[in-house]
Amino acid sequence: MVPISTSSSQGKRGPTVIELAGGAGGLAKTSYAICHQVTTLDRAKLTKRLGTLPSESLHEVEEGLKAAMDLD
């Protein structure tokens, strides 16, 4: 899981933080995917789907994950 924050200070942390526009995937406001803080989550904790990011945003998150793991 990639955590998401609404704190604008997260957006200044470099290529491993991806800005997600408000409205994208059901997000109420501009948020940030923090790709360098990947964690696991028990599926039982996931109770309902809030939304799905558009493919362009998912690609940007993928690039952020590659940067966090130092992959080309």
C-alpha positions as CSV (number, residue, x, y, z in Angstrom):
1,M,0.0,0.0,0.0
2,V,1.2,3.5,-0.8
3,P,0.0,6.0,1.9
4,I,-1.8,9.2,0.7
5,S,-1.6,12.5,2.5
6,T,-3.4,15.8,2.1
7,S,-0.5,17.8,3.6
8,S,0.9,20.2,1.0
9,S,4.3,20.0,2.7
10,Q,4.6,16.4,1.4
11,G,4.5,17.7,-2.2
12,K,8.0,19.2,-1.7
13,R,9.7,15.9,-0.8
14,G,10.9,15.0,-4.3
15,P,10.3,12.4,-7.0
16,T,9.0,9.8,-4.6
17,V,5.9,11.9,-3.7
18,I,3.3,12.1,-6.5
19,E,0.6,14.8,-6.5
20,L,-2.9,13.5,-7.1
21,A,-5.4,16.1,-8.2
22,G,-8.6,16.6,-6.2
23,G,-11.4,14.6,-7.7
24,A,-9.1,12.0,-9.1
25,G,-10.2,8.6,-7.9
26,G,-12.7,10.1,-5.5
27,L,-10.2,12.2,-3.6
28,A,-11.9,15.2,-2.0
29,K,-8.9,17.5,-2.5
30,T,-5.3,17.5,-3.8
31,S,-3.4,14.7,-2.1
32,Y,0.1,13.2,-2.3
33,A,1.0,9.5,-2.8
34,I,4.1,8.9,-0.6
35,C,5.9,6.2,-2.6
36,H,8.9,5.9,-0.2
37,Q,6.6,4.8,2.7
38,V,5.2,1.6,1.1
39,T,3.7,-0.7,3.8
40,T,1.6,-3.9,4.0
41,L,-2.1,-3.9,5.1
42,D,-4.3,-6.8,6.1
43,R,-7.1,-7.1,3.5
44,A,-9.5,-7.5,6.3
45,K,-8.9,-3.9,7.2
46,L,-10.2,-2.8,3.7
47,T,-13.9,-2.5,4.2
48,K,-15.0,-0.5,1.1
49,R,-13.6,0.9,-2.1
50,L,-13.4,4.7,-2.1
51,G,-12.4,5.1,-5.7
52,T,-9.9,4.2,-8.5
53,L,-7.2,6.4,-9.8
54,P,-7.0,7.0,-13.5
55,S,-4.4,5.1,-15.4
56,E,-2.2,8.3,-15.9
57,S,-2.1,8.8,-12.1
58,L,-1.3,5.1,-11.5
59,H,1.6,5.4,-14.0
60,E,3.0,8.4,-12.1
61,V,2.7,6.5,-8.8
62,E,4.5,3.5,-10.5
63,E,7.3,5.9,-11.5
64,G,7.5,7.2,-7.9
65,L,7.8,3.6,-6.6
66,K,10.6,3.0,-9.1
67,A,12.4,6.1,-7.9
68,A,11.9,5.0,-4.2
69,M,13.4,1.6,-5.0
70,D,16.1,3.0,-7.2
71,L,14.9,1.1,-10.3
72,D,15.2,2.3,-13.9
